[in-house]
Amino acid sequence: MRVLAIYPGFDQSVNEMAMVWHKLCDTSDTRCTVLANAKSVLKGLTSAHQSEQAGNLRTFRFPLLKVDQEVLKIVTGTPADVIFCAVPLNMEIARQLQRVTGAPIILHTEYFLDDEVFLRRREYLGLPFLRPFFSERIRQRLHRETDRILCSNPAEFIDSKA
């Protein structure tokens, strides 16, 4: 399987999923190309390497991850069977790359069904009584934009086309 993975930051020393992809690429017929920010949006660390390869795991880091000619060259040079979007934050990039590749999108998110944690303050205008309404709207949009959603807290698999 050929995977195009999109991350807000990707470094085996701080990112658990980086360790998982490394193991999958070493022990199965998985080839993974990772596109990520050089500075981790979530962990706040900056990677020392712009690109690296470890067997079937290739990682490309950018000062600011966006779909440009460099990213398109990488993506079209290594066709993907699936796009793995690590967080909803990168869904717009995943959707742009889906238009180029035609590959289905799998979204990984945490707290998908938890209205108390799922939203950032600006997404519900800071008004607590609006949280359930905006949470549901965002969940509906993510269901429309993806082929599958993997939820890690709670551990739950959601088929967005059901």
N, C-alpha and C positions, 0 to 999 in steps of 0.2 A: 504494500500500500504506500502511495506517495502522499505525504501530508504537507500542506503549507500552513504553518502555525504563525499566528500574529499575537505578539505579546507587548505589554507596556514596558517590559524590561525582562532580560533573560540571561541568567548567570547561574551556573551550577553551584556556586558557593553560597548563594542566598535564595535560590528559587527552587522549590520542591518539584515543580513540574519539569524543570530543566533536567533534573535527575531522572525523572520518569521517562522523558523522551530519549535521553541518552541510553537508558537501559533497554527500551523498546527497539531502538535502532541497532543496538549491539546483539540482541537475542532473538530478533524476529526479522521478517522480510519487510520491515518498515524503513522508509526513507523520509526524513523530515527536513524541510527547509524552514528555518525560523526567521521571521522579520521582527525586529524589536527596536525600541529606543535604546540608545547607548546609556542614557541615564534612566534608571528604573523609576517609573512614575509612582509605583507602589512602595518600593523599598528605599528609594532615595539614593542609591549607589550608582556610580558611573563605571561601566566596564572599560577595561584597559584595551580591549581588542575590538576593531571595527568588524572583522569577520574571522571566523574560525571553522574548522571542520574536524570532526571526530568520527571517523567511519562514515556511517550513513546519516549523521546529524550535521547539517550545515547551518551556521548562524550568521546573520547579517544584521549589524546594528547601525542605526542612523541617528544623527543629532536630533532630528525630529522625524518620526516615522510618518510618511505620507506617500500617496501613490504618485510617483514621478517616473521619469524615463529609466532611472537606475533600478527602481523596484520592478517596473514592467519588464525590463530585460531579464532580471532574476526569475520572475514568475513565469514568463513565457519560455525561458530556457529549461525549466524543470516543471513540466506539467504536473498538476496535482489531482489526485483522486478526491480529495476533501480539503476544505479550509477549516482549520481549527482556530476559532477566535477565543482567546483566553479570557477576556472580560468584555462586558457590554461597551466599555469605553472605546474599544476598537471596532465596533460594528460597522461604522461608515467605511473604514478601510476594507474590511472583509467584503462588504457589499460591492465596492468598486472592483475588487479583485475577482469577485464572483462573475461580474459582467464580462471580464476578460477571459476567465478560465472555464466558466460553466460548472465549476465544482460546487457541490452542496456545502453549506456552512453548518458547522457544529459549534454552538456557543457554550462556553463554560462560564458559569456564574455561581456566586455564593448568595445565600439569603434570598433567593428568588421569590419565595412565597412569604417572606417576613416583612410586613409593612414597616416595622419599627427600625430595621437595619438597611433595607434595600435602597432607600432614597437618600441622596445628598440633600442638604437643606434647601439649596436653590431650586431643586426639582419640585418642591411642594410649596414654594414661596415662603417657607418658614412658618406656615400655619398648620399646626398639628392635625386639625380636623380634616385637612385636605389630603393627608398622607394616603389613606386607603384609595381614594379616587385616582390620584396620580400614579400610585403603585400599579393599580390595575391597568391603567392606560399604557404604561411602559411595558408591562408584561404582555399585553395584547400586541403591541408593536413588535416586540422581540419575537413573539410566536410567528408573526407574519413574515419577518425578515430572515428566519433561520429554518433549517430543515430538521434540526434536533437541538435540544437544550439539555445540557448536563448540569445538574445542580449538586454542589458538594456540601451544602449545609442548609437543610438536611440532605443526606445522600438520596437523590431522587433523579429519575430519568423521565423526561417529559418529551413526548412525541408532538412536536408543534404542528404537524399536519393532521393530527387526529381530530 
